[in-house]
Amino acid sequence: MTSRELVAPRVVGSAQASIATATTVNLDFGTPDDLKLAVGATFQPGDRLVCVITATTAGTTDSTSFSVQDAPDNAGSIGTPAAAITTTLPAAAAGNQTVVVGIQLQPGRPWVRVRATRASGTTDTLVVRAVLLAVPHGL
């Protein structure tokens, strides 16, 4: 087996944000913050999408949850986002977290947004990172 066969997933984008208050933050994939999945070197039609979210904190008090949204294109920008079709996301939890979620890309909705939500609490600061991977359909 060649190294190319061993490393089949491709990184489509990565993002990061911090959350320290009761709010919702969108992770920043770079300009324009959300990620547009255009066909190219990192994404091909039929690819399966996997998002790996890691969250680190020194605290264990405040609970945070994660969500994924998709949206249509609106003249090159993200349109109105709505909950994406994903595998089940875990309930809000405190402390360090690792979440792996599959995303089903819907026709006409090429934009993806990853969010972190804290319902209450200001004790812990959580640094959240997300990596979106494209896995070829045949794997």
N, C-alpha and C positions, 0 to 999 in steps of 0.2 A: 504494500500500500504506500502511495506517495504522500508527502506532507500535504499536498493540495487536497487529496481525498480525506485526510484526517481532519483538516480545518475547513469544513464546508460552510458553516454559517458566516455571514458577512455583517459587519457592524454598519447599520444604517444611520445611527446617530446616538449621541450621548448627551445627557443633561444633568444639571445639578441645581439645587435650591436649598435654602435653610428655612426652617419654620420654628418659631419660638413663642408664638401667641395663638390664641384661638382664632384661626383664620384658614383660608384655603389658598395655597400657592400653586402656580403652574410652574413646572420645571422648565428651565430655559435650554432649548436645543441650539441656541444661537439665533441670529437674525433670521426670521422674524419670531423667535421664541418657540413656536410650535413647529412640528416637523411635517413637511410635505413629502409624501412618498411618490416621487417621480421615477419612472423607469430609467435605469441607468446602470452604472457599475455596481452599485450596492443593492439595488432592488429590481426584481424582475417579476412580470406577471406570474401568478401561481405560487410565489414564495409564501411560506408560512412566516408569520411574525411572532417573535417572542420578546417580551420586555422583562429584563431583570432589574428589579428595584432593590437597592440596599439603603438602609437608613441607620445612621450611627449617632449615638449620644452617650454622654457620661451618666445620664439620669435614667430613672426607671419609674417616673411619676406620671407623666402626661402621655395619653394615648393618641396615636395618629393612624389614620387610614389612608388608603391610596385608591385612585380611580383612573380610568383611561377613557378619553373621549375621542370621537372622530368627527369630521365636519366636511362639507363640500367646499370646493374652491370658489372664492368670491373675488374675481378679477385679480388673481395672484396672491390673495390673502385668505386666511382662514374664514370660512363662513360660520354659520350658527352651529356650535358644537352640541353634541348629545352623547349619551353613554354609548360607548363602543360595544360591539359584541366581543366578549372576552370569556376566558375561563373564569371560574369563581375566584374573586379576590377575598382575602381573609378579612375578618372583622378588625376593627381598630385595636391596636396593641401598644404597650409601652416598651421602652428599651430599644435595643438594636433589633432590626428586622431585615429579612431577606425575603423577597416575594418574586416568584416567577409566574408570568401571566402570558397566555396565548391570546393573540388578537386576530379576529377575523375581519380583514379589510372588506368594506362594503363598496359596491360599485358607485362611482360618483362621489365618494367621500375619502379623498386622498390625504387629508390632514389628520394628524394624531397629536393629542395633548395628554400629558401625564400630570396628575395632580396629587398633592398631599393635603389632607385636611385634619386639623386639630379642633375638636369640638369645644374643649375647655382646657384651661391650665396654661401657666407661663413659667413653670419651673425648669423644664428641659429645653435645650436647643437641639434640634434634630437636623443633621445634614443628610439630605436625600439625594441619591444618584440613581439615574436610570440609563440603561443601555438597551437600545432597540436592535434586535438581530433579525436578519432575513435568513431563513433556512430554506434551501431549495426544496421544491415540492417532492422530489423523489427520495428524500432522506427520511 
